Amino acid sequence: MRAQFACADSWRALLVAFVLLPGLAVPRTAQTQSAESPVSPSVRALGDGPEATPGATQRKSPASRRTPKRTPVRTARAATLGSAFSSPRSAEALNQTLGSILHSSTRSGQWGVLVMSVTRGDTLYAEQPDRLLKPASTMKLMTTAVALEKFGPDHTFETRALTDNNGGKVIGNLYLQGGGDPTLSLRFWQGESPMDVLAKQIAAAGVERIGGDVIADESAFDSERIPVGWKSSYLMSAYAAPVSALSLNENVVWVVTRPGDNNNALVELDPPSTAIPLTSTVKVVGGSGGRILARYNGAGIQVSGTIGAQSGPRRYGLVVHEPPVFAAGALLASLEQVGVKVDGTVRAGVAPANAVAIAELHSLPLANIVSYMNRESINHFAELLFRDAAHESGKQGTARNGLETLREFLVAKTGARRDDIRVADGSGLSEADSLTARTMVQLLSYAHHAPWGSTFHASLPVAGESELLRRRMRATPAQGNLHAKTGTTNSVISLAGYVTALNGEVLAFAFIYNGADRWSAKSAMDRMGPTLANFHRD
């Protein structure tokens, strides 16, 4: 019954297609907060921050487990950088240099900074390390660590189909039970919907008819869709899609429009779902242009506009309001496609304790999940993993229980103080989140030595080379060396991770800035990173 995920090598092409397809409503990049991204009438992209660029590079091994790749400092370009970074040759010189960069960088706002040698265990620089500040998406490092600690890198999450009356060819109700899988998504299933795969398993098990309903079971988590502190302006954006233990396609549905005959267009949902009625008034016109608008009305999705007779498919994305019922409706549509008759309808509910599993899907391994999450900064993944960790601890998957699980882990394993982390979500999107730079560095120090440390390291973007750090710190000693998670909102810029100094020491750092002068703060971070990489002491 088990269907194991095959990681699609084509995911990058799919993300590029999101940008290139005519009429697509999703912008090229995505921001943790909306002000720096153009507002779409439907949905924005899934990641975080204006620096979020789709794509991937070869995974880097942890800084401590390899000889760092270094760009020679004495290059023509590096010479033009002037004071962009320094070469301190003692701990005292490093402290003075970082202090000078920090204190001359921003006109206002608050900093929390800590730099520690993971190799030697001493603190090299501190600036208000115990100040509670909003972390933005560096919060995902916390979620990554607690998930890896609870599950291990090879863990997979299950989505199961169960029945309360396993009668062979004809069964009673069919329950679609969510297990908090973040990757139950079209882009990871090589061109088919995961509900198609599950429906084929059910048919292969000999089921020809479902006499009852298809019931969506999200009981592993609570029904809080939107975490505390998410701004209302976020909520039509894919980076702030609703949260559920049963989440299909990252809780985004695509409205796909193609030119048809008789001046009418062909309009369908991808993935298909019987839970969302679709009506269309789209007309076919001459040429290859057109304009499509899709929006919710009281009964479902209404699609209007025009599409050229020579146009390719046009895709319009919408955030799903009720994820579990949407997923169950997608399963019902897939069952009909494989010839399994369903007498009932789709509704929400909970599988009885004696229900029997007849089919199941498994996610990508957790190591792959956190790599996608941190390199693309996917809020949806972080919210599910945050609640998954709580559920694994024997609690219901709620944001509050996620916080308690995280606190228990940090206090027991890293030496952090309980009240130094106060968060309402797992992604860092909430305005209610706060933590300290010291807590972040304590986490980084523990993660470096943990059994899953290599997975943690490998999940991080690399300065000058990959994802959210691809355009930062190029042609400096940090390129190919510094591994870190970014964080960006309209009031936060942050960076936390690792860098290997010239003498081979592994340094853990957390730079957190809250205020209006974010771009000056970002520039300061991009000077401090190479300075750490160019540090040497006997």
C-alpha positions in Angstrom: 0.0 0.0 0.0 2.9 2.3 0.5 3.8 4.9 -2.2 7.2 6.5 -1.5 7.9 9.9 -2.9 10.3 10.3 -5.8 12.0 13.7 -5.6 11.3 15.4 -8.9 14.4 16.8 -10.5 12.1 19.0 -12.5 11.0 21.2 -9.5 13.2 24.0 -10.6 11.6 24.0 -14.1 8.2 24.1 -12.4 9.1 27.1 -10.4 10.4 28.9 -13.5 7.2 28.0 -15.2 5.4 29.8 -12.5 7.1 32.9 -13.8 6.9 32.3 -17.5 3.4 31.0 -18.1 1.2 33.6 -19.7 -1.4 35.2 -17.4 0.1 33.8 -14.2 -0.9 35.7 -11.1 2.1 34.8 -9.0 5.1 37.2 -9.0 8.6 36.1 -9.5 9.8 36.4 -6.0 8.2 36.2 -2.6 8.4 38.1 0.6 7.7 37.2 4.1 5.8 40.4 4.3 3.9 41.9 1.5 5.1 45.5 1.2 8.1 44.8 -0.9 6.3 42.5 -3.4 3.8 43.6 -5.9 0.3 42.8 -4.8 -1.5 40.2 -6.8 -5.3 39.9 -6.8 -5.0 36.2 -6.0 -1.8 34.8 -4.6 1.9 35.5 -4.2 4.7 33.0 -4.3 5.6 30.6 -1.6 8.9 31.8 -0.2 10.2 34.6 2.0 11.9 37.9 1.3 12.8 39.9 -1.8 16.0 38.0 -2.1 14.1 34.7 -2.6 15.0 33.4 -6.0 13.8 30.0 -7.3 16.6 27.6 -8.2 19.0 25.3 -6.5 22.7 24.6 -6.5 24.7 21.6 -5.4 24.4 21.0 -1.7 27.4 22.1 0.3 28.8 20.0 3.1 29.1 21.6 6.6 31.9 24.1 7.0 33.5 21.9 9.7 33.5 18.8 7.5 35.4 20.1 4.5 38.2 22.4 3.4 36.4 25.7 2.8 36.2 27.0 -0.7 37.8 30.4 -0.7 37.8 33.2 -3.3 41.2 34.8 -3.3 41.0 38.1 -1.4 43.6 39.8 -3.6 41.5 40.0 -6.8 40.8 43.1 -8.8 37.2 43.1 -7.7 38.0 42.5 -4.0 40.5 45.4 -4.2 37.6 47.7 -5.2 35.6 46.7 -2.2 37.9 48.8 0.0 36.7 48.5 3.6 33.9 46.0 2.8 35.6 43.5 5.1 38.7 43.3 7.3 41.3 40.7 8.2 41.5 40.7 12.0 44.4 38.7 13.5 43.2 38.4 17.1 40.0 38.1 19.1 40.4 41.6 20.3 40.9 42.9 16.8 37.8 41.0 15.6 35.7 42.5 18.4 36.8 46.0 17.6 36.2 45.5 13.9 32.7 44.1 14.3 31.8 46.8 16.8 33.0 49.5 14.4 30.9 48.0 11.5 27.8 47.7 13.6 27.9 51.1 15.3 28.5 53.0 12.1 25.9 51.2 10.0 22.4 52.1 11.0 20.7 55.4 11.9 18.0 53.8 14.1 16.6 50.5 15.2 17.8 47.8 17.5 20.5 45.1 17.1 21.0 41.7 18.7 24.3 40.1 17.8 26.4 37.2 19.0 29.4 35.5 17.5 30.8 32.4 19.1 33.6 30.0 18.2 32.0 26.5 18.1 35.5 25.1 17.9 36.9 26.8 21.1 33.6 27.6 22.9 34.4 31.3 23.5 32.4 34.4 22.7 34.1 36.6 20.1 31.5 39.4 19.9 28.3 40.4 21.6 25.9 43.3 21.1 22.7 43.1 23.2 22.6 39.3 22.8 19.8 39.0 25.3 17.5 41.5 23.7 14.2 40.0 22.6 13.8 40.8 18.9 11.7 39.6 16.0 13.7 36.9 14.1 11.7 36.8 10.8 12.6 33.6 8.9 15.7 32.8 10.9 13.0 31.3 13.1 13.0 28.4 10.6 16.4 27.3 12.1 14.6 26.6 15.4 11.9 24.6 13.6 14.5 22.7 11.6 16.4 21.7 14.7 13.4 20.6 16.8 12.0 18.6 13.9 15.4 16.8 13.3 15.7 16.2 17.0 12.3 14.6 17.2 12.2 12.6 14.0 15.7 12.2 12.6 16.7 13.0 8.9 15.2 9.9 7.4 11.7 10.3 8.8 8.7 10.5 6.4 5.2 11.7 7.1 2.2 9.6 6.2 -1.1 10.5 4.5 -3.5 7.6 4.9 -6.8 6.4 3.4 -8.8 4.4 5.9 -12.2 2.7 6.0 -14.6 1.9 8.8 -16.1 -1.0 6.9 -13.5 -3.0 4.9 -15.9 -5.1 2.9 -13.8 -5.7 -0.1 -15.2 -4.3 -3.3 -17.8 -2.1 -1.5 -16.7 -0.2 1.6 -18.4 2.3 3.9 -16.9 5.7 4.6 -13.4 6.5 3.3 -11.3 8.7 5.6 -8.4 10.8 4.2 -6.2 11.3 7.3 -3.5 13.9 7.2 -0.2 13.4 8.9 1.3 16.8 8.5 3.1 16.1 5.3 4.4 19.4 3.9 5.3 17.9 0.5 1.9 16.5 -0.5 2.2 18.7 -3.5 2.1 18.6 -7.3 5.7 19.8 -7.7 7.1 16.7 -5.9 5.1 14.0 -7.7 6.6 14.2 -11.2 3.6 15.5 -13.1 0.6 13.8 -11.3 -1.4 14.7 -8.3 -0.6 12.7 -5.1 -4.4 12.1 -4.9 -4.2 10.3 -8.2 -1.6 8.0 -6.7 -3.7 7.3 -3.7 -6.8 6.6 -5.8 -4.9 4.1 -7.9 -3.8 2.3 -4.7 -7.4 2.2 -3.5 -8.6 0.7 -6.8 -5.6 -1.8 -6.8 -6.8 -2.9 -3.3 -10.0 -4.2 -5.0 -12.3 -1.3 -4.0 -15.0 -0.6 -6.6 -17.5 1.4 -4.7 -17.6 3.7 -1.6 -21.0 3.5 -0.1 -20.5 6.4 2.3 -18.6 9.7 2.2 -15.0 10.8 1.7 -14.2 12.3 5.0 -11.3 14.7 5.6 -9.5 14.0 8.9 -7.1 16.8 10.1 -7.2 15.8 13.8 -3.5 15.5 14.2 -3.5 19.4 14.4 -6.0 21.8 15.8 -8.2 23.7 13.4 -6.5 27.1 13.8 -5.8 28.1 10.2 -4.0 31.4 10.8 -1.3 31.7 13.5 -1.5 34.6 16.0 0.3 37.7 14.7 -0.1 37.1 10.9 -1.2 40.4 9.4 -4.5 40.4 7.5 -2.7 41.7 4.5 -0.8 38.4 4.2 -3.8 36.2 4.0 -4.4 36.1 0.2 -0.8 35.2 -0.3 0.6 31.8 -0.9 3.4 32.4 1.6 0.7 32.7 4.3 -1.6 29.9 3.2 -3.8 28.4 5.9 -2.4 25.6 8.1 -3.8 22.1 8.3 -2.5 18.6 9.0 -4.1 17.7 5.7 -2.7 20.1 3.2 -2.6 19.4 -0.5 -0.4 21.4 -3.0 0.8 23.7 -0.2 -2.9 24.8 0.0 -2.8 26.6 -3.4 -5.1 25.7 -6.3 -4.4 26.6 -9.9 -7.2 27.7 -12.2 -6.0 26.6 -15.7 -7.7 28.2 -18.8 -7.2 27.0 -22.4 -8.9 28.2 -25.6 -11.8 26.0 -26.7 -14.4 25.8 -29.4 -17.5 28.0 -30.1 -16.0 31.1 -28.5 -15.8 29.3 -25.1 -12.8 28.4 -23.0 -11.9 25.2 -21.2 -11.4 26.0 -17.5 -10.4 23.5 -14.8 -8.7 23.3 -11.4 -5.3 21.8 -10.9 -5.4 19.7 -8.9 -9.1 18.9 -9.6 -11.3 18.9 -6.5 -15.1 18.3 -6.2 -15.1 20.5 -3.1 -14.7 23.7 -5.0 -17.4 24.5 -7.6 -16.1 26.2 -10.7 -18.0 28.6 -13.0 -16.7 30.4 -16.0 -17.6 33.2 -18.4 -14.2 33.3 -20.2 -14.5 34.0 -23.9 -12.1 33.0 -26.7 -10.8 36.0 -28.7 -8.4 36.4 -31.6 -4.6 36.3 -31.2 -2.5 34.9 -28.4 -3.3 37.4 -25.6 -6.0 37.6 -23.0 -6.7 38.4 -19.4 -8.0 36.0 -16.8 -9.5 36.8 -13.4 -10.4 34.2 -10.9 -11.9 34.9 -7.5 -14.0 33.3 -4.8 -17.7 34.0 -4.7 -20.2 32.6 -2.2 -20.5 29.3 -4.1 -17.0 28.6 -5.3 -14.6 30.1 -7.8 -15.8 32.4 -10.6 -13.5 32.8 -13.6 -13.9 35.6 -16.1 -12.0 37.4 -18.9 -10.7 36.4 -22.3 -8.1 34.1 -23.8 -6.6 34.2 -27.3 -7.4 31.4 -29.7 -3.6 30.9 -30.2 -2.8 31.3 -26.5 -1.2 28.6 -24.4 -2.7 27.6 -21.1 -3.0 30.4 -18.6 -2.7 29.7 -14.9 -4.1 31.7 -12.0 -3.4 30.7 -8.4 -5.7 31.0 -5.4 -5.2 30.2 -1.8 -7.4 27.4 -0.5 -9.7 28.5 2.3 -10.5 25.0 3.7 -7.5 22.7 3.1 -8.7 19.4 4.4 -12.0 19.4 2.5 -10.2 20.6 -0.6 -7.8 17.6 -0.3 -10.7 15.1 0.2 -12.5 16.6 -2.8 -9.3 16.0 -4.8 -9.3 12.4 -3.7 -13.0 12.0 -4.7 -12.2 13.4 -8.2 -9.3 11.1 -8.6 -11.4 8.1 -7.5 -13.9 8.9 -10.2 -11.1 9.0 -12.7 -10.0 5.5 -11.9 -13.5 4.1 -11.9 -14.3 3.9 -8.2 -17.9 5.0 -7.6 -18.6 7.2 -4.6 -22.2 7.3 -3.4 -21.7 10.0 -0.8 -20.1 13.5 -0.7 -17.1 15.2 0.9 -17.1 16.4 4.5 -14.8 16.9 7.5 -14.6 14.4 10.3 -12.4 12.1 12.4 -11.6 8.5 11.6 -12.7 6.0 14.2 -10.1 4.2 16.3 -10.8 0.9 14.6 -10.5 2.3 11.0 -8.3 0.1 8.7 -5.7 1.7 6.4 -6.1 0.5 2.8 -3.6 3.0 1.1 -1.0 5.4 2.2 1.5 8.0 0.8 4.8 8.9 2.3 6.6 12.2 2.1 10.1 13.0 1.1 12.6 12.3 3.9 12.8 15.1 6.5 16.4 15.9 5.3 15.0 16.9 1.9 12.0 18.7 3.4 14.2 21.0 5.6 16.5 21.6 2.7 13.7 22.9 0.5 12.3 24.9 3.5 15.5 26.7 4.3 16.8 27.3 0.8 13.4 28.6 -0.5 12.2 29.8 2.9 8.9 28.1 2.7 6.6 29.2 5.5 4.1 26.5 4.9 6.7 23.8 5.5 7.8 25.4 8.7 4.3 25.7 10.1 3.6 22.0 9.5 6.9 20.8 10.9 6.5 23.0 14.0 3.2 21.3 14.7 4.5 17.9 13.7 7.2 18.1 16.4 4.5 18.8 19.0 2.4 16.0 17.8 5.3 13.6 18.0 5.7 14.6 21.6 2.3 13.2 22.4 0.4 16.5 22.1 -2.0 17.9 19.5 -0.2 19.8 16.8 -0.9 23.4 17.8 1.2 26.5 17.7 1.1 26.7 21.5 2.2 23.1 21.9 4.9 23.7 19.2 6.3 26.5 21.4 6.3 24.3 24.5 8.0 21.5 22.6 10.6 23.9 21.3 11.2 25.4 24.7 11.7 21.9 26.3 14.2 21.0 23.6 16.1 24.3 23.9 16.3 24.2 27.7 17.3 20.5 27.9 19.8 20.4 25.0 21.2 23.9 24.4 21.1 25.6 27.8 18.8 28.3 26.6 16.5 30.1 29.0 12.8 29.3 28.6 11.6 32.9 28.4 14.2 33.8 25.8 12.0 32.4 23.0 8.4 33.6 22.7 6.9 32.6 19.3 3.5 32.1 17.9 4.5 30.2 14.8 7.2 28.1 13.2 8.1 30.3 10.2 8.9 33.7 11.8 6.1 35.4 9.9 4.2 36.3 13.1 4.5 39.8 14.5 4.2 38.2 17.9 7.5 36.3 17.6 10.6 37.2 19.6 13.8 35.6 20.6 17.4 36.5 21.5 20.6 36.2 19.5 22.1 34.2 22.3 19.3 31.6 22.0 19.9 31.4 18.3 23.7 30.8 18.7 23.1 28.3 21.5 20.9 26.4 19.1 23.5 26.6 16.3 26.2 25.4 18.6 24.2 22.3 19.6 23.1 21.6 16.0 26.7 21.6 14.9 27.6 18.7 17.1 24.2 16.9 16.9 23.9 13.5 15.1 21.9 15.3 12.4 24.3 18.2 12.2 25.4 17.5 8.6 21.7 17.6 7.5 21.2 20.9 9.3 24.3 22.5 7.7 23.4 21.2 4.3 20.0 22.8 4.4 21.4 26.3 4.5 21.9 28.7 1.6 25.6 29.4 0.7 27.0 32.9 0.4 27.5 34.0 -3.1 26.3 30.7 -4.6 22.8 29.5 -3.7 19.2 30.6 -3.2 18.7 33.5 -0.8 22.4 34.2 -0.5 23.3 33.8 -4.1 23.8 37.5 -4.7 25.3 38.4 -1.4 29.0 38.4 -0.3 30.3 37.5 -3.7 34.0 37.8 -4.4 34.7 37.8 -0.6 36.1 35.2 1.7 32.5 34.3 2.7 31.6 33.0 -0.8 31.3 29.3 -0.8 32.1 29.3 2.9 29.3 31.0 4.9 26.2 28.9 5.4 23.2 30.8 6.9 19.5 31.4 7.0 18.1 34.8 6.0 15.1 36.6 7.5 13.3 39.6 5.9 10.1 41.5 6.7 9.3 45.2 6.5 10.8 45.7 9.9 13.4 42.9 10.3 16.6 41.9 8.6 18.4 38.9 10.0 21.1 36.3 9.3 22.2 33.3 11.3 24.5 30.4 10.6 28.1 29.3 10.3 31.3 30.4 8.7 34.8 28.9 8.8 37.6 31.3 9.8 41.0 31.3 8.1 42.6 29.2 10.9 39.8 26.6 10.5 37.7 27.6 13.5 33.9 27.1 12.9 32.1 30.2 14.1 28.4 30.4 14.8 26.7 33.8 14.5 23.3 35.5 14.8 22.8 39.0 13.4 19.2 40.3 14.1 18.1 43.9 13.3 14.7 45.3 14.0 14.0 48.8 12.6 13.4 50.9 9.5 17.0 51.1 8.3 17.0 47.5 7.0 19.2 48.0 3.9 22.0 49.6 6.0 21.7 46.7 8.4 21.9 44.2 5.6 25.0 45.9 4.2 26.6 45.7 7.7 25.9 42.0 7.8 27.4 41.5 4.4 30.6 43.2 5.8 30.6 41.2 9.0 30.2 37.8 7.3 33.4 38.1 5.2 35.3 39.6 8.1 34.5 36.5 10.2 35.6 34.4 7.2 38.9 36.3 7.1 39.5 36.1 10.8 42.6 34.3 12.1 44.2 33.8 15.5 46.9 31.5 16.8 
